[in-house]
Structure formats: structure tokens, C-alpha cells
Amino acid sequence: MNERKWIVYNKNCDRYAIGVQQTQLECEVAMNTLLGQRIREQRKEKGWTIEQFAERVDLSANYVGDLERGVKIPKLETFIRIVEVLDVSADVLIRDSVPSASHVADDELSRKLSQLTPGQKKAAIDILNAYTDNIPYITK
């Protein structure tokens, strides 16, 4: 049997890992379920019923229920409406599927710094400190 491996985000490790015995379909189902659970959590934090939330995002209550159970996955335009109505960033809802941008930037910065000599690291830190100390002046 030809076993296929898929890359899956593992929140426990806070990084991507190769899932040895998971099929792509199993991974997609797991991601849809997590997305649905997060939509439900955010809706409940607002104190909204499914019906109230459905009305705000202009969807049927049945469709919202399917989303929350991971049975359906929203189209991009629907996802954007959900994010806007819930007033959360998209990564709050999909954080196990993709790392947040800050993780990517942190990883890139760490990788670049690890390649420098101690003297170069000090110079890079001095430059970074000078830059961040002057951000209010730079952004005006």
C-alpha cells in the first residue's frame, strides 16, 4: 500500500509536523472541525445564539450549525464576513492551520541572527534598537 504523508500544523509543538498515518481527507476534516469549534467559541463569547449570529452574517442558522460542526467550510467571502462580524483577526479562527505572521517573522529573524558572528549580532541588535526607538518619528 502506498502510504502518503501530509504536513499538518501541530499546535502542541507550535510547528508543522509530518502526519504519518493521516490522509489528506482526515487532515481536512480535523482542520474544518477546529475552525468550526473556534467560530462557536467566538460566537458564544459574544453571547449570541446560532440564530442571532446567522442573522448578523446573513446566513441560515442550519448553515452556521454545519460550519460549527465542521460539516461545511465557508467560502472566502463568507469567512471574511464571519471574521468581521465576530470582530477577530482571521488567525484567531485558523491558527492551527497556519502560523500567525508574527511566528513567521520571529522564525526568520532568529534564523538570520543565528548565522551571524557575536560581533555582527551585537551590531544587528544596536541597529534594531535604534530603529525601534525611532519608530514614532519614522512613521509620521
C-alpha positions in Angstrom: 0.0 0.0 0.0 1.3 3.4 -0.9 1.2 5.5 2.3 1.0 9.2 1.7 2.3 11.7 4.2 0.8 15.1 4.7 2.1 18.2 6.5 -0.1 19.2 9.4 0.2 22.1 11.8 0.6 20.7 15.3 -0.4 23.2 18.0 1.2 21.2 20.8 4.6 21.5 19.1 3.7 25.0 17.7 5.2 23.9 14.4 4.5 21.9 11.3 4.9 18.1 11.6 4.6 15.3 9.1 1.5 13.2 9.9 2.5 9.6 9.0 -0.9 7.8 9.1 -3.3 10.6 8.3 -4.8 11.0 4.9 -5.4 14.4 3.4 -9.1 14.0 3.9 -8.6 13.2 7.6 -6.4 16.4 7.9 -9.0 18.5 6.2 -11.8 17.2 8.4 -9.7 17.9 11.5 -9.0 21.5 10.3 -12.7 22.1 9.4 -13.7 20.8 12.9 -11.2 23.1 14.6 -12.4 26.1 12.5 -16.0 25.3 13.4 -15.1 25.0 17.1 -13.4 28.4 17.1 -16.3 30.0 15.3 -18.6 28.6 18.0 -16.3 29.8 20.8 -16.2 33.3 19.4 -19.9 33.4 18.9 -20.6 32.2 22.5 -18.1 34.8 23.9 -20.3 37.4 22.2 -23.3 35.8 23.9 -25.1 35.2 20.6 -27.3 32.2 19.7 -26.7 30.5 16.4 -29.8 32.3 15.1 -28.5 35.7 16.2 -25.1 35.1 14.7 -26.6 33.7 11.5 -28.7 36.9 11.1 -25.6 39.1 11.6 -23.6 37.2 8.9 -26.6 36.8 6.6 -26.5 33.0 6.7 -29.1 30.4 7.7 -28.9 29.0 11.2 -28.6 25.5 9.7 -25.6 26.6 7.7 -23.9 28.1 10.7 -24.6 24.9 12.7 -22.9 22.9 9.9 -19.9 25.3 10.0 -19.6 25.0 13.7 -19.7 21.2 13.5 -17.1 21.2 10.7 -19.5 19.7 8.2 -19.2 22.7 5.9 -16.3 25.1 5.2 -17.1 28.7 4.3 -16.2 30.3 1.0 -13.6 33.1 1.4 -16.2 35.9 1.2 -18.3 34.2 3.9 -15.2 33.7 6.0 -14.4 37.4 5.8 -18.0 38.3 6.8 -17.7 35.9 9.8 -14.3 37.5 10.9 -15.8 41.0 10.5 -18.9 40.2 12.5 -17.0 38.4 15.2 -14.5 41.3 15.2 -11.5 39.0 15.4 -8.5 38.5 13.2 -8.5 35.6 10.9 -5.7 33.8 12.6 -7.8 33.5 15.7 -10.0 31.2 13.8 -7.4 29.4 11.7 -4.3 29.4 14.0 -3.8 25.7 13.9 -3.9 25.7 10.1 -1.3 28.4 9.5 1.1 30.1 11.8 0.5 33.7 12.6 2.6 36.2 10.8 4.5 37.1 13.9 5.7 33.5 14.2 6.9 33.6 10.6 8.8 36.9 11.3 10.2 35.6 14.5 11.5 32.5 12.8 13.1 34.5 10.0 14.7 36.9 12.5 16.0 34.0 14.6 17.4 32.2 11.5 19.2 35.3 10.3 20.6 36.1 13.7 21.9 32.5 14.2 24.0 32.9 11.1 25.9 35.9 12.5 29.1 36.2 14.5 28.8 37.5 18.0 30.1 40.9 16.8 27.6 41.0 14.0 24.8 40.1 16.4 25.6 43.0 18.6 25.7 45.4 15.6 22.3 44.0 14.4 20.8 44.5 17.9 22.1 48.0 18.1 20.6 48.8 14.6 17.3 47.2 15.7 17.3 49.2 18.9 18.0 52.4 17.1 15.2 51.7 14.6 12.6 50.7 17.2 13.5 53.7 19.4 12.7 56.0 16.4 9.6 54.3 15.1 7.3 57.1 16.2 9.4 59.6 14.2 9.8 57.3 11.2 6.0 56.6 10.8 5.0 60.2 11.0 
